[in-house]
Amino acid sequence: GADLGGDDSLSFRGKLRWLPNDSSEYLLSVEYSHVDLDGPAARNTIADGQTPLYPLPPDRFTTYQQKAGNLDRDIFGISLHANWDLSFARLHSITAYRNLDAFFEEFDYEAIPIGGIFLERDYNDTLFSQELRLSGDTERLNWQVGMYYYKNDSDRTEFYREVVHPATIANLFRFAQN
């Protein structure tokens, strides 16, 4: 099986600045991150000194967890900052794009040998933004006008599943009678 708590990660970020002449500047930024994470294992505990409805594992490194869970996530982003000195003003533009694609498979919450509670989440988010600013100054006035556009498309799916073993119900009745 998978190594619980295992982490496979890759990330990078880079920037490139270009000055083609004295009146313009461009800054391109790119980033990427990938994470593939397993586990961790849930631990079995005794709550409030009560004996559980099932035997505890033989040691603290053993678990009855039926599913380790994992995270598989990719994030990509790119932006361009551009500045131009015009004869009467300065024009600034910021354009950005970002995408998140992630799948979460949650671990078996109760970590008991019978039954199970499982949760899966699937995300996909994409965003785009554009900012434009024109600014300048005179002897008596500093001025600025601009506009901003933002669009975010988000897709999210969740799946919840609970599996109950018949012995779980029998143990609950037996525990309640004591």
C-alpha angles and dihedrals in degrees: 000000000000122000103253112237091019115155127200109183136168125177137165138171129186140175132199122194121197126188105184093172142345094279104049139053132182128193118188117192125188129180136175133180131182124185127181108178130176130199144310105208117238115238125228113234141177111240119215092347092296120142109242123241089248133042117272117244116267095252142007093262094060123082135179090216109142098198126032097202126217146205123223110182136167124185123184127179137172132177138176122205113193128182127186128185106216123189093257104023148357121262119206125189127184117185120180139177127184134176130191120190114177140162120193121190106187120217125251099282103206097038095210126141094243125058128352145220115217132181129188126188127188118191133184118173126174124181135181128185136179127189125185123184130179115191139169145148141226131189091279106023141050109196140182135178128179152147135224129202124190130178125178124183113192130184120184129173125181128190121192122188130176120189116194120193115214090237089063091063092045091051091050091055092046091049092049092054092056 
